């Protein structure tokens, strides 16, 4: 347990530093968006490009991993939709946010920094593969469900098609396709450029954690405790279990890579969850859920690491 705390404590210390820096006005909250933009538009795409481009195309097209992660995420999206519509009596617009909270992991900002300490360099490959599923399928699907259930009530497939077309503007998606080409044709970068890529990729994790901490300042916790608790539990506990089930169905997958999939899925929901909620007038609920899930993740992620170690999937905590 002390070894596990040695992994998780620095992660949540950085989150705490971000929170205190913004809370004490050492770093203005208004400037956090610049940090988030740096990570999501520059450092993270560079990290994903590096991870994919330096491997063979056959290794990148790891269909058992992709299938397992997609299965787990779609299963949790279905659970979220069923809970919201059948149990809570909510419409599709609200249900899409519940489903998004249950199935969309903060794999870049929280999952990867933890996974890289547990499974080492394999974490970057797990992140790249998970990002393919999350950014090119799961998020567009959630957004399309929300838009089709909103005031405009557009046909689902029209909205989904528009969301897919919009991916061409994402630097992360551009990086994924560029990395595919480098991997397919076994291209390499000049040594000087490759060193700059390594430096940018290394900046992703610490800046992302600081950003998460600062973003938690001022988030509300209102009278939505039931849904907040259910969505947080589903994201932190059921999503990694669903991915584990997918690995059993679609495997075999390299044990370290499988452990990476479970660790990424065990992260709380994506940090821009409240921004998606704002589009539907639910930013308060989404912000409260993000706050609760991020705090609870200190315990649940430590438990996941212990279970991975106890099961032998991770031979030793690194």
Rosetta blueprint (number, residue, H / E / L):
1 X L
2 X H
3 X H
4 X H
5 X H
6 X H
7 X H
8 X H
9 X H
10 X H
11 X H
12 X H
13 X H
14 X H
15 X H
16 X H
17 X H
18 X H
19 X H
20 X H
21 X H
22 X H
23 X H
24 X L
25 X L
26 X L
27 X L
28 X L
29 X H
30 X H
31 X H
32 X H
33 X H
34 X H
35 X H
36 X H
37 X H
38 X H
39 X H
40 X H
41 X H
42 X H
43 X H
44 X H
45 X H
46 X H
47 X H
48 X H
49 X H
50 X H
51 X H
52 X H
53 X H
54 X L
55 X L
56 X L
57 X H
58 X H
59 X H
60 X H
61 X L
62 X L
63 X H
64 X H
65 X H
66 X H
67 X H
68 X H
69 X H
70 X H
71 X H
72 X H
73 X H
74 X H
75 X H
76 X H
77 X H
78 X H
79 X H
80 X H
81 X H
82 X H
83 X H
84 X H
85 X H
86 X H
87 X H
88 X L
89 X L
90 X L
91 X L
92 X H
93 X H
94 X H
95 X H
96 X H
97 X H
98 X H
99 X H
100 X H
101 X H
102 X H
103 X H
104 X L
105 X E
106 X L
107 X H
108 X H
109 X H
110 X H
111 X H
112 X H
113 X H
114 X H
115 X H
116 X H
117 X H
118 X H
119 X H
120 X L
121 X L
122 X H
123 X H
124 X H
125 X H
126 X H
127 X H
128 X H
129 X H
130 X H
131 X H
132 X H
133 X H
134 X H
135 X H
136 X H
137 X H
138 X H
139 X H
140 X H
141 X H
142 X H
143 X H
144 X H
145 X H
146 X H
147 X H
148 X H
149 X L
150 X L
151 X L
152 X L
153 X L
154 X L
155 X L
156 X H
157 X H
158 X H
159 X H
160 X H
161 X H
162 X H
163 X H
164 X H
165 X H
166 X H
167 X H
168 X H
169 X H
170 X L
171 X H
172 X H
173 X H
174 X H
175 X H
176 X H
177 X H
178 X H
179 X H
180 X H
181 X H
182 X H
183 X H
184 X H
185 X L
186 X L
187 X L
188 X L
189 X L
190 X L
191 X H
192 X H
193 X H
194 X H
195 X H
196 X H
197 X H
198 X H
199 X H
200 X H
201 X H
202 X H
203 X H
204 X H
205 X H
206 X H
207 X H
208 X H
209 X H
210 X H
211 X H
212 X H
213 X H
214 X H
215 X H
216 X L
217 X L
218 X L
219 X L
220 X L
221 X L
222 X L
223 X L
224 X L
225 X H
226 X H
227 X H
228 X H
229 X H
230 X H
231 X H
232 X H
233 X H
234 X H
235 X H
236 X H
237 X H
238 X H
239 X H
240 X H
241 X H
242 X H
243 X H
244 X H
245 X H
246 X H
247 X H
248 X H
249 X H
250 X H
251 X L
252 X L
253 X L
254 X L
255 X H
256 X H
257 X H
258 X H
259 X H
260 X H
261 X H
262 X H
263 X H
264 X H
265 X H
266 X L
267 X L
268 X L
269 X E
270 X L
271 X L
272 X L
273 X H
274 X H
275 X H
276 X H
277 X H
278 X H
279 X L
280 X L
281 X L
282 X L
283 X H
284 X H
285 X H
286 X H
287 X H
288 X H
289 X H
290 X H
291 X H
292 X H
293 X H
294 X H
295 X H
296 X H
297 X H
298 X H
299 X H
300 X H
301 X H
302 X H
303 X H
304 X H
305 X H
306 X H
307 X H
308 X H
309 X H
310 X H
311 X H
312 X L
313 X L
314 X L
315 X L
316 X L
317 X L
318 X L
